[in-house]
Structure formats: structure tokens, C-alpha cells
Amino acid sequence: LQLQLAPEGLFGSSHFSRPNFLCLFERRSRLAIARMFSKLSFGRQRGGDDSPGAGSPSSRSQSASPTRSKGAYSQAPGSATPSRGSGTATAGRGGYDNLSRDSDDDDEEAAGPFQSLKDTFSWMTSGLTTAQDLDADNLWEVDTGFDWRPVDEQTAQLLNQARNHNEKFAFKQKGGQRLKFDLVNYTERNENTGAIRRIRCRSKTDRNKRPQGVVATVRMVLEKLYAWRAALLLLAGIVMIIVALVMNSSSNTETTFVIPTLPPNTPPPVTPPPTLSPILESRPGEWQVCKGEGNCGSAFKRAWKQLPSALAATVGDLSNAPGANAAAWGTVVNQWKASPPLFQGSPIPLVEVANFVKKLLSEDPFSTGGKDVPWLDLRPPSAGKVIGISQRQLAFIVANIIMGNTLDDDGNNGLTVALQRCGKDASKTSYIYSLLSMLAIYSREIPTQHGTFLLGACPRDQDESWRDGLGSTLQHPTICRHHDDGSFDCGLKDFMAGGVPNQALTDIAGGIVGGGAQLCNIAASQDESLVQFYSEVLAFAFFTGASNPDDAASSMLPVPFTLLGARRYMSDLNGQSMSGSCGNIPGTNWLNQDIPSSTDIVSANVGGAGQNFAKSAFVAVASACAGCNAGTCSQSDLLSNMCDHQRRSLDEDLGRWFQAFSPSMYEASVQEAFRGVVKRIGTGPWGAGVWYGDSQQYFLTVWLATSLLGGMSLDYYIYNQFCENQGNQCYVLGDDGCSDCVVSGRLPGLPMKESSCGPTSVYSISQQFSGQSAQQLYDRVKSVGGPPKQVFDLVAR
């Protein structure tokens, strides 16, 4: 006999390797046959339903029936407590039989004609631990390939929690390996290697139940046969061998049994591009739309002008996109094809993105029959408006827009109009890079999944509720100073680049998200550039009415605006000016390699349903505009913090910051998610960018306003050349380097004076007031005097 082991291993399972074949074949066969014989009656007289041995707990074991549902539970590495994931609570029956008899059966089993045969096979289980040794309620076990072994305590707790909450999936990170537990099919899948093992839950109560009815009985029999499959296969093999030997002896020919393998010298199959471990799912098919406080529902929808599935056949290799300018699109496509960008070590060719777009258009991610899409105009009046969708649902929208689809009736939506407006200048291509980069990374992260949830929301109108927090205590801010090598002395990543868990990026906005660049290109100001790097924000322009295509503001998101779960998809971006620009798109490998991983996830309730979010957020908030009311104040004084009116907007600015960052200012369905995602706020010189506020005044304003929020901390970033109003932020350094910073940071020709530097620095002023009440600092700043002294020097008196 010749035995050749196929590359996939015995029975096609990838975790059977060649060196372990003989040992494993022997051990598994021994255990399987022993289990089969241990389940036979061996002469026992079985009665009817009323007879002992037919239905008594001591003679019949039955499978547990854990509740099944959609959803997931997850457990972070090193955590003993599972966290609630997403899931639709639809319960059902299911479970696996225990594949072993109760130990009590041995006492009732009478000797019979097969007893000696049973004894013959008793050697098969010697030295092996079987499931018969395990006798505890709610005992979770995993099939190791040799026998059933109990899972560790943390995993058992995770699975019990998931089953009790009607969840469909549970996830666990263990030793660098990501495990996915399927509580419908009762399997454990290693997401890194693809290996699958069975799991089961044993319970004394469930084992002693009889199957109820014909269906349950048939189910039990089928599960028993499935449990004995290894033994049955082995017996079938033995019979085949015997038959073959008999035939061989009669025909005098040699018989060879071969398990198929690849022919010699056959080249190995081509390895496809790696697919990343999937991000924890949002709930498939679910979305959230609120037209105002308490006015949420599923009626806010519009229909596509063309059926999306009909567009799938027109995608091709994405060389053409009917929704975009042909020349601008061609510029990006040619660059992509010539040098496909790398993502985490592997290139993403454009054809891979095209296949993803085809798949999206063929689906119905909103569960509306493929024709309708949730839609709401977020433009003013915006108070309490909410749009919540999954990453896959957003990708579906973008795929429709770039392929020329639009909405019914007038067809207007902000994203379609933006592509038309930007297409008037074929040299502007940032928006195309942005949308394609997002789709490319999605194609790797969520090839079939819905991904995490994205929640766009506008707060209610500004009020005086911020004053209720003036009794709070000022917590010391984290101060991060930029170094020439691009790092910060605080150890955090640049707030504009993202990547700090639970940190909200502050968009130093004007009246609309995206500003004067109108969503078309990167620019020399922060607000204009951010939307190109944070592609999901750009795509959310779809949810504006574009009532006047000639008015760009009607197709751009309002301010204030928050997008929970937003991430950066392109490099390079940081707060330091890059040759006069805020950010830069490299000619090659422009995808963000530092995008947060699937472990940076937080779960929160949205409108009664659990959703998973990336631990990041984009918050656009505008300050008062000092430069808009300069009056007789000169440019030199504006740039040097020497104008009195720069110091007279404290209450207005506190209200604006509180409105944008306080969870209580948002629609009720958003508040839990906001608190779960945003725990710290990253900002640069908010208020002191191109609206030319006083950088010292605005540091004190954002520190004070953040303290009023409760439960959030401030990360304040200092640059000598922030990409707006370069050099002005140097004044917060005082004696800790203000003069040198001004000299190196100011732009040539600008009348910014190093002589205006004061002695008090951001470090000393924060040290002085940390631990004091917010009211004390508020009173000092509210009554601060005018120039020529700097604000810090006057407040620190």
C-alpha cells in the first residue's frame, strides 16, 4: 500500500500536516472507533418511551440548545471581560450533541454478545482524555482533532456572555491570533490561518433532555451520524481495502491506494493579495436617520435614478467613471496603473478596486430592495440631524456616484454636484484620489463585511448650558510640541494625522466643511485639506441637498458637524506646513499605512441597536472671526496678538466649543456613541488660524471649554509653522522659546514681531491653574486687559 498525503492534509483540513499524519491518523481513528463502540447498546434491551433506558436521564444524553442570533461579542487581548458587540437579537434553536455518553450509562449497561468485542477496543482510548471526563454545567469544549478539550476560563466567559445576549459571533485576540467563534454553526475559526475547529457546550440539564417531536429526533440522529463520521469513514476504508485485496488476489494485479496530490514539479498556486483580518462588524443592513430631536425612522429615503445592479456590468477595470471628469479621472487612473499603491506591504491594483465596486453595485446593503437609499439633507436648519451607516453602505453610495448614478427627481446631492464642480478644472484630482483610496482600503479590510459604523451628526442650537460646568476642576492638558523630525515631545501622534485612540480631530472650520477649496483639492489651510485625507467626510457630502449647483455651500456639510468613526485614508498629513500646503499627496504609495487596526474598536448603542465604531472622530467647529472685524487694527498687530478685539469673544467661543464636543448637545440616539468614541480632543491653534485670533487667548479658551465637558481631556499641539497663520502659535511659548520660534516660523515679509513675546508660557500658565476651578480661570480671562501685554502675562498676575 502506498499512502501519499495531499497538500491540504487528511480529509482536506489545512491543519493536518505531513509529519503528523501517521500519528494523528492512528490517534483520531482510535478515539473515533472507541466512541462509536461506547455508544452501542451491547445487548441492552431498549424499551419504549416509558421504559427505563429509553428516555431516562441515566440512559440518554441530548445536545444543548444554545440560543442563536446575529451579532458578535469581542474580547480584547488580556481582558477577562467580554464587551458587547453588534447583533440583531433574533433567537433560534441549535447546538451540537455531546458526542459522549453519561458516565452513569456504564452502571446500567448489561453484558451482551458484543461485550468481548467492546473490551477488544478498550485499548484505543488508553492515555487519551475524552469528553466523558468533563461533567460541569455550561462547559465549553473545542475539538482538538484528537478529543474534546475544555476552553480556558476567559473564553468560556466570553461565549456564555455572547449566547446569553443572543449574539451570533464572538471574537477573541489570543497570542497574536484572532479567533472568531460562530455560535450558529458552533465553530472556532483562526482568522490568521483560516483553520476551523468545532466547539460545543455541555450542560447537565440539556444532556438529560429527550428530543421533542420527529424533527428534533431526526436532528439528533443526524448529529450523531455527523459525530461518528471519522469512524464510519475508517470502517468504509477498511471494507474497501479488504475488497481490493480479494480482487487483487484473484486478478494477480497490484492495487495502489493514493490520496491525490499535486503532480511532480507542478508550480505552487499563485498566492492572492493578503486580506486583512476583518474589522468588527456593524449590524448588516441597519442604518440610522434622524430629521431632528426624537424624529428618527426609516421613512427618510430616496430612490436611485438607475438600478445599481444594472451599473455593475459597466464598471470594467475603472478606466472610465461616468460620474467624474474624464481627464481628471484619467490622470489618477494612469498613475494608479503605473504604480499601484502599497497597503501594509501589498500593492492594490486598480482592477482589484474595480472588482470591489462591481460587487458593491450587485448588492443590497441597505436591505431596501436595492432601489432606495437612506437620505437626509444635513444643510441648515441642521439641529439634531443624524445619518448613521456602515462603511460598506458608504462605499455602495460612492460606487454609485462615480459610476454616474444619482437620485431621483432633481437628482441633486452634494457628492454628485461636487464631482461636477471639481471636474471643471481637470488639474484638480485630490478628490478622486481620496474616494478611490477609501474604496481600495475597504476592498482589503471589508471584502464581504459591513465594517464599522459611521455616524454623522449635527448638534442642537447653541445655548448657555456650558455655564453649568464652571464649577468643574481644571485638569492639566497634554501639551505636545512639534520637533524638526516630525515627532512630538508628548509621545502622541499628530492630531491631524489621526491614530491616537479615542481622540477627536478638531477641524478648524469656517461656515462649511471644506471651505474655499470646495471639496476639490488640498490647499494652504487646514479645513480645506482635511476632507481630502478623511475620505468618509468628503463622501458624506452626499447627504446635502445641493439646492443651488452654482452655490458650492449648498452641497457642502454644515458647521458644526461630527463624524464618529472617521479615519484618514491618504498620506502625508500633519499640522506643520509642507511648502506652503496643508498636507501633500505623494506620487507613489499614497495610502495611509498607519490606519487604525481592527482592534481599535468601541461598541455603543445607536437608537436601540449595538454598533461598532473605530475609536476616532472628525469634529468641525468654527470660532469667532477676529480677522473679519479687524477695524483699525493693523496686520502686524493681528499677527502678534496685539489687538484688543481678539480677546473679547470668550463666551461665544466657549459656547461654540461646548456645542460641538458635548454629547448632551446631540440627538439622544447619538450620545452613548459619542461618549464611547470621544474621550480626548486633539487640536492646534483653533481660533488662531486664518481667522487671526489671539493664540494665547484661544489656548485658554479651549482648555477651559474642554474642562466644562466632563470626562474629556485636551491634547494641545504646538507648531512653529502651523499650516495656517505660520509662526503665530510661537507666542504661547513665552520664555520657553518664543523669540527663536517666531524668527524661524514666520513667513518672509510678514510683520510678525518677536519683540511681542511675553515671559509667561503655556507650560507655566497651565501649571498655575491646574487643580483650580474653571470659574477662577473664566473670571480671569473674561476680564483680561488689552495689549501691549500678552494674555498669559495678564491672567497669571
Residue pairs with C-beta under 8 A, 6 or more apart in sequence:
1 241
1 256
1 257
2 256
2 257
2 258
3 21
3 257
3 258
3 259
4 258
4 259
4 260
4 261
5 16
5 18
5 21
5 259
5 261
6 12
6 259
6 260
6 261
7 261
7 262
8 14
9 15
9 16
9 17
9 18
9 21
10 16
10 21
10 24
10 25
10 259
11 233
13 195
13 196
14 193
14 194
14 195
15 145
15 193
15 195
15 197
16 24
16 145
24 145
24 146
27 128
27 146
28 145
28 146
28 230
29 230
29 231
29 234
30 123
30 124
30 125
30 128
31 124
31 125
31 128
31 130
31 146
31 147
32 228
32 230
32 231
32 234
33 121
33 124
33 231
33 234
33 235
34 121
34 122
34 124
34 125
34 130
35 99
35 100
35 130
35 227
35 228
35 231
36 228
36 231
36 232
37 117
37 118
37 121
38 100
38 101
38 118
38 132
39 101
39 224
39 228
40 114
40 118
41 109
41 112
42 109
42 110
42 111
42 112
42 114
42 115
42 118
43 110
43 111
43 112
43 113
43 114
43 115
44 53
44 108
44 109
44 110
44 112
45 53
45 110
46 53
46 54
47 53
47 54
48 54
49 55
52 59
52 108
53 59
53 60
53 108
54 60
55 210
57 102
57 104
57 207
57 208
58 102
58 104
58 105
58 107
58 108
59 104
59 105
59 108
60 208
60 210
61 97
61 98
61 100
61 101
61 102
61 207
61 208
62 97
62 98
62 206
62 207
62 208
62 209
62 210
62 211
62 220
63 95
63 96
63 97
63 98
63 200
63 206
63 207
63 220
63 223
64 95
64 96
64 98
64 200
64 201
64 202
64 203
64 206
64 207
65 93
65 94
65 95
65 206
66 94
66 95
66 163
66 183
66 201
67 91
67 92
67 93
67 163
67 164
67 166
68 91
68 92
68 93
68 94
68 166
68 168
68 183
68 184
69 87
69 88
69 89
69 90
69 91
69 92
69 165
69 166
69 167
69 168
70 87
70 88
70 89
70 90
70 167
70 168
70 283
70 284
71 85
71 86
71 87
71 88
71 89
71 162
71 165
71 166
71 167
71 168
71 169
71 283
71 610
72 85
72 86
72 87
72 162
72 167
72 168
72 169
72 170
72 171
72 280
72 281
72 612
73 82
73 83
73 84
73 85
73 158
73 159
73 161
73 162
73 165
73 167
73 169
73 170
73 171
74 82
74 83
74 85
74 170
74 171
74 172
74 280
74 601
74 603
75 81
75 82
75 83
75 154
75 155
75 158
75 170
75 171
75 172
75 173
76 83
76 173
76 599
77 173
77 174
77 599
79 154
80 154
80 157
81 157
82 157
82 158
82 161
82 162
82 170
83 603
84 165
84 603
84 610
85 162
85 167
85 169
85 170
85 171
85 280
85 281
85 603
85 610
85 612
86 280
86 281
86 282
86 283
86 603
86 609
86 610
86 611
86 612
87 165
87 166
87 167
87 168
87 169
87 283
87 610
88 283
88 286
88 609
89 165
89 166
90 166
91 166
94 184
94 186
95 186
95 200
95 201
95 206
96 186
96 198
96 200
96 223
96 227
97 200
97 220
97 223
97 224
97 227
98 131
98 200
98 202
98 207
99 131
99 148
99 200
99 227
100 130
100 131
100 132
100 148
101 132
102 207
103 132
103 135
128 146
128 147
129 147
129 149
130 147
130 148
131 141
131 147
131 148
131 202
134 141
134 148
134 150
134 202
135 204
136 202
136 204
137 203
137 204
137 205
138 156
138 160
138 201
138 202
138 203
139 150
139 156
139 201
139 202
139 203
140 150
140 151
140 155
140 156
140 159
140 160
140 199
140 200
140 201
140 202
141 148
141 149
141 150
141 151
141 199
141 200
141 201
141 202
142 148
142 149
142 150
142 151
142 188
142 197
142 198
142 199
143 197
143 198
143 199
143 200
144 197
145 197
148 200
150 156
151 159
151 199
154 172
155 172
155 174
158 170
158 172
158 181
159 170
159 181
159 183
159 199
159 201
161 170
162 169
162 170
162 181
162 183
163 183
163 201
167 183
168 182
168 183
168 184
169 180
169 181
169 182
169 183
169 281
170 180
170 181
170 183
171 178
171 179
171 180
171 181
171 280
172 178
172 179
172 181
173 179
173 599
176 192
177 190
177 191
177 192
177 193
178 190
178 191
178 192
178 277
178 598
179 188
179 189
179 190
179 191
180 188
180 189
180 191
181 187
181 188
181 189
181 199
182 188
182 189
186 198
186 199
186 200
187 196
187 197
187 198
187 199
188 196
188 197
188 198
188 199
189 195
189 196
190 196
191 277
191 278
192 277
211 217
211 219
211 220
225 232
241 257
244 255
244 257
245 255
247 255
248 254
248 255
273 346
273 347
273 348
273 352
273 444
274 344
274 345
274 346
274 444
275 444
275 447
276 344
276 444
276 445
276 598
277 598
278 445
278 446
278 449
278 598
279 391
279 445
279 446
279 449
279 451
279 452
279 598
279 601
279 612
279 614
280 452
280 598
280 601
280 603
280 612
281 449
281 450
281 451
281 452
281 612
282 390
282 391
282 450
282 451
282 452
282 453
282 611
282 612
283 390
283 450
283 609
283 610
283 611
284 365
284 367
284 390
284 450
285 365
285 366
285 367
285 450
286 390
286 609
286 611
287 366
287 374
287 387
287 388
287 389
287 390
287 393
288 296
288 386
288 387
288 388
288 389
288 455
288 606
288 607
288 669
289 296
289 297
289 298
289 300
289 374
289 375
289 376
289 386
289 387
289 388
290 296
290 376
290 384
290 385
290 386
290 667
290 669
291 300
291 376
291 384
291 385
292 383
292 384
292 385
292 667
293 383
293 384
293 460
293 667
293 668
294 384
294 667
294 668
295 384
296 386
296 607
296 667
296 669
298 374
300 374
300 375
300 376
301 368
301 372
301 373
301 374
301 375
302 372
302 373
302 375
302 407
302 408
302 409
303 371
303 372
303 373
303 407
303 408
304 371
304 372
304 373
304 400
304 405
304 406
304 407
304 408
305 405
305 406
305 407
305 408
305 411
306 404
306 405
307 370
307 371
308 361
308 362
308 370
308 396
308 399
308 400
308 405
309 361
309 362
309 370
311 361
311 400
311 403
311 404
311 405
312 358
312 361
312 362
314 322
314 403
315 354
315 357
315 358
315 361
315 403
316 354
317 350
317 351
317 354
318 333
318 350
318 351
318 353
318 354
318 357
318 436
319 330
319 333
320 326
320 329
321 329
321 402
321 403
321 404
322 402
322 403
322 404
323 401
323 402
323 403
323 404
323 405
323 416
323 419
324 402
324 419
324 423
324 432
325 419
325 422
325 423
325 424
325 426
327 426
328 422
328 423
328 425
328 426
328 427
328 428
328 429
328 432
329 432
331 426
331 429
332 429
332 432
332 433
332 436
333 350
335 587
336 350
336 436
337 349
337 350
339 587
339 588
339 589
340 347
340 348
340 349
340 350
341 347
341 348
341 437
341 440
341 588
341 589
341 590
341 591
342 348
342 589
342 591
342 593
343 440
343 441
343 444
343 591
343 593
344 444
344 593
346 444
348 440
348 441
348 443
348 444
348 591
352 440
352 443
353 436
353 439
353 440
353 443
355 443
356 395
356 439
356 442
356 443
356 447
357 399
357 402
357 403
357 439
360 392
360 395
360 396
360 399
361 396
361 399
361 400
361 403
363 370
363 396
364 370
365 390
365 392
365 393
365 396
365 450
366 372
366 373
366 374
366 389
366 393
366 396
373 397
373 407
374 387
374 389
375 407
375 413
375 542
375 543
376 385
376 387
376 543
377 543
377 544
377 545
378 385
378 387
378 456
378 458
378 540
378 543
378 544
378 557
378 558
378 561
379 544
379 545
379 547
379 554
379 558
380 558
382 458
382 558
382 561
383 458
383 459
383 460
383 461
384 458
384 459
384 460
384 666
384 667
385 457
385 458
385 667
386 455
386 456
386 457
386 458
386 666
386 667
386 669
386 670
387 455
387 456
387 457
387 540
387 543
388 453
388 454
388 455
388 456
388 606
388 607
388 611
389 397
389 453
389 454
390 450
390 451
390 452
390 453
390 454
391 442
391 445
391 446
391 450
391 451
391 452
391 453
391 454
391 536
392 442
392 446
392 449
392 450
392 451
393 450
394 454
394 536
394 539
394 540
395 438
395 439
395 442
395 446
397 415
397 539
397 542
398 415
398 435
398 438
398 439
398 539
398 542
399 439
401 413
401 415
401 416
401 419
401 542
402 419
402 435
406 412
406 413
406 416
407 413
407 416
412 545
412 546
412 547
412 549
412 555
413 541
413 542
413 543
413 544
413 545
413 546
413 555
414 541
414 542
414 543
414 544
414 545
414 546
414 554
414 555
414 556
414 557
415 538
415 539
415 541
415 542
415 555
416 542
416 546
417 546
417 549
417 555
418 431
418 518
418 519
418 520
418 538
418 541
418 555
418 556
419 431
420 549
421 518
421 519
421 520
421 549
421 552
421 555
422 428
422 431
422 518
422 519
422 520
422 521
425 520
428 520
428 521
429 521
430 520
430 521
430 522
430 532
430 585
431 519
431 520
431 521
431 532
431 538
433 532
433 570
433 585
433 590
434 531
434 532
434 533
434 535
434 538
434 569
434 570
435 535
435 538
435 539
437 535
437 569
437 570
437 590
437 591
437 592
438 535
438 536
438 539
438 569
440 591
441 569
441 591
441 592
441 595
442 451
445 451
445 598
452 565
452 601
452 611
452 612
452 613
452 614
453 564
453 565
453 606
453 611
453 612
453 613
453 673
454 536
454 540
454 563
454 564
454 565
454 566
455 562
455 563
455 564
455 565
455 606
455 611
455 613
455 670
455 673
456 540
456 543
456 557
456 561
456 562
456 563
456 564
457 561
457 562
457 563
457 564
457 666
457 667
457 670
457 674
458 558
458 560
458 561
458 562
459 560
459 562
459 659
459 660
459 662
459 665
459 666
460 659
460 665
460 666
460 667
461 659
462 655
462 656
462 659
463 655
463 659
464 655
465 658
465 662
465 664
465 665
466 654
466 655
466 658
466 662
466 705
466 708
468 708
469 658
469 707
469 708
469 709
469 710
469 774
470 708
470 773
470 774
470 775
470 778
471 773
471 774
471 775
472 707
472 708
472 710
472 773
472 774
473 707
473 771
473 772
473 773
473 774
474 703
474 704
474 707
474 769
474 770
474 771
474 772
474 773
474 774
474 777
475 707
475 713
475 714
475 770
476 766
476 767
476 770
477 703
477 706
477 713
477 714
477 715
477 716
477 766
478 490
478 492
478 680
478 713
478 714
478 715
478 716
479 490
479 716
479 718
479 762
479 763
479 766
480 488
480 489
480 490
480 492
480 495
480 715
480 716
480 717
480 718
481 488
481 489
481 490
481 717
481 718
482 488
482 494
482 575
482 576
482 717
482 718
482 719
482 720
483 489
486 494
486 574
486 576
488 494
488 717
490 715
492 500
492 503
492 682
492 715
493 499
493 500
493 594
494 573
494 574
494 575
494 717
495 503
495 505
495 506
495 575
495 682
495 683
495 684
495 715
495 717
496 505
496 526
496 530
496 573
496 574
496 575
496 583
496 682
496 684
497 568
497 573
497 574
497 594
498 505
498 534
498 567
498 568
498 596
498 616
499 568
499 594
499 595
499 596
499 616
500 680
500 682
500 715
501 596
501 600
501 615
501 616
502 602
502 615
502 616
502 677
502 678
502 679
502 680
503 616
503 617
503 678
503 679
503 680
503 681
503 682
503 715
504 562
504 616
504 617
504 618
504 619
504 661
504 677
504 678
504 680
504 681
504 682
505 530
505 534
505 566
505 616
505 617
505 618
505 619
505 682
506 619
506 621
506 681
506 682
506 683
506 684
506 686
507 513
507 526
507 527
507 530
507 618
507 619
507 620
507 621
508 526
508 527
508 621
508 623
508 683
508 684
508 685
508 686
508 687
508 689
508 724
509 515
509 527
509 559
509 560
509 620
509 621
509 622
510 527
510 559
510 622
510 625
510 691
511 553
511 558
511 559
511 622
512 553
512 556
512 557
512 558
512 559
513 527
513 531
513 537
513 556
513 557
513 558
513 559
513 561
513 620
514 527
514 528
514 531
514 538
514 541
514 556
514 557
515 523
515 525
515 527
515 528
516 523
516 525
516 528
517 523
517 525
517 528
517 529
518 552
518 556
519 531
519 538
519 541
519 552
519 555
519 556
521 528
521 532
522 528
522 529
522 532
522 581
522 582
522 583
522 584
522 585
523 529
523 581
523 582
524 577
524 580
524 581
524 582
524 723
524 724
525 582
525 689
525 690
525 723
525 724
526 575
526 582
526 684
526 689
526 722
526 723
526 724
527 620
528 582
529 573
529 581
529 582
529 583
529 723
530 537
530 573
530 582
530 583
530 618
531 537
531 538
532 538
532 570
532 583
532 585
533 568
533 569
533 570
533 573
533 583
533 592
534 563
534 566
534 567
534 568
534 569
534 618
535 569
535 570
536 563
536 565
536 566
536 567
536 569
536 618
537 557
537 563
537 566
537 618
540 557
540 563
541 555
541 556
541 557
543 557
544 554
544 555
544 556
544 557
545 554
545 555
546 554
546 555
547 554
548 554
549 555
557 620
559 620
559 621
559 622
560 619
560 620
560 621
560 622
560 656
560 659
560 660
561 619
561 620
562 617
562 618
562 619
562 620
562 660
562 666
562 674
563 617
563 618
564 613
564 617
564 670
564 673
564 674
564 677
564 678
565 613
565 614
565 616
565 617
565 677
566 614
566 616
566 617
566 618
567 592
567 595
567 596
567 614
567 616
568 592
568 595
569 591
569 592
569 595
570 585
570 590
570 591
570 592
571 585
571 586
571 590
571 591
571 592
571 593
572 578
572 583
572 584
572 585
572 586
573 582
573 583
573 584
574 583
575 684
575 717
575 719
575 722
575 723
576 719
576 721
576 722
576 723
577 719
577 721
577 722
577 723
577 726
578 584
578 723
581 723
582 723
582 724
583 723
596 614
596 615
596 616
600 614
600 615
600 616
601 612
601 613
601 614
601 615
602 612
602 613
602 615
602 676
602 677
603 610
603 611
603 612
603 613
603 676
604 610
604 611
604 613
604 672
604 673
604 675
604 676
604 677
605 611
605 672
605 673
606 669
606 670
606 672
606 673
607 669
608 669
611 673
613 673
613 676
613 677
614 677
615 677
616 677
617 677
617 678
619 660
619 661
619 678
619 681
620 660
621 656
621 657
621 659
621 660
621 661
621 686
622 656
623 649
623 653
623 656
623 686
623 687
623 691
623 693
623 698
624 649
624 652
624 653
624 656
624 687
624 691
624 693
625 691
626 638
626 643
626 645
626 646
626 649
626 687
626 691
626 692
626 693
626 694
627 638
627 690
627 691
627 692
627 693
628 691
629 645
630 638
630 643
630 645
630 692
631 645
633 642
633 643
633 644
633 645
634 751
635 750
635 751
636 642
636 751
636 752
636 753
637 643
637 787
638 646
638 692
639 692
639 725
639 727
639 728
639 746
639 750
639 751
639 752
640 728
640 731
640 751
640 752
640 753
640 756
641 694
641 695
641 696
641 697
641 728
641 731
641 756
641 787
641 790
641 791
642 756
642 787
642 788
643 694
643 787
644 786
644 787
646 692
646 693
646 694
646 697
647 694
647 697
647 784
647 786
647 791
649 693
650 697
650 701
650 778
650 781
650 782
651 782
653 687
653 698
653 701
653 705
654 701
654 704
654 705
654 708
657 686
657 701
657 702
657 705
657 706
658 665
658 705
658 708
658 709
659 665
661 678
661 681
661 705
661 706
661 709
661 712
662 708
662 709
663 670
663 671
663 672
663 674
663 675
663 678
664 671
666 674
675 711
678 712
679 711
679 712
679 713
680 712
680 713
680 714
680 715
681 702
681 706
681 712
681 713
681 714
681 715
682 715
682 717
683 702
683 714
683 715
683 716
683 717
684 716
684 717
684 718
684 719
684 722
684 729
685 693
685 695
685 698
685 699
685 719
685 722
685 724
685 725
685 728
685 729
686 698
686 702
687 693
687 694
687 697
687 698
687 701
687 702
688 694
688 695
688 697
688 698
688 725
688 728
688 729
689 722
689 724
689 725
690 724
690 725
692 725
692 728
694 791
695 728
695 729
695 731
695 732
696 731
696 732
696 762
696 790
696 791
696 792
697 781
697 784
697 791
699 716
699 732
699 762
700 765
700 777
700 781
700 791
700 792
700 795
701 781
702 714
702 716
703 714
703 716
703 766
703 777
704 774
704 777
704 778
704 781
706 712
706 713
706 714
707 774
708 774
716 762
718 729
718 732
718 733
718 762
719 729
719 745
720 726
720 727
720 729
720 730
720 741
720 744
720 745
721 727
721 744
721 745
722 728
722 729
726 745
726 746
726 747
726 750
727 741
727 742
727 745
727 746
727 747
727 750
727 752
728 752
729 745
730 737
730 738
730 741
730 742
730 745
730 757
731 738
731 742
731 756
731 757
731 758
731 790
732 738
732 761
732 762
732 792
733 741
733 757
733 761
733 762
734 757
734 758
734 759
734 760
734 761
734 762
734 764
734 790
734 792
735 759
735 760
735 761
736 761
736 762
736 763
738 754
738 757
738 758
738 761
739 754
739 757
742 752
742 753
742 754
742 757
743 754
746 752
756 788
756 790
757 790
758 789
758 790
758 792
758 793
759 793
760 790
760 792
760 793
760 795
760 796
761 792
762 792
764 792
764 796
765 792
765 795
765 796
768 796
769 776
769 777
777 795
780 795
781 791
781 795
784 791
784 794
784 795
785 794
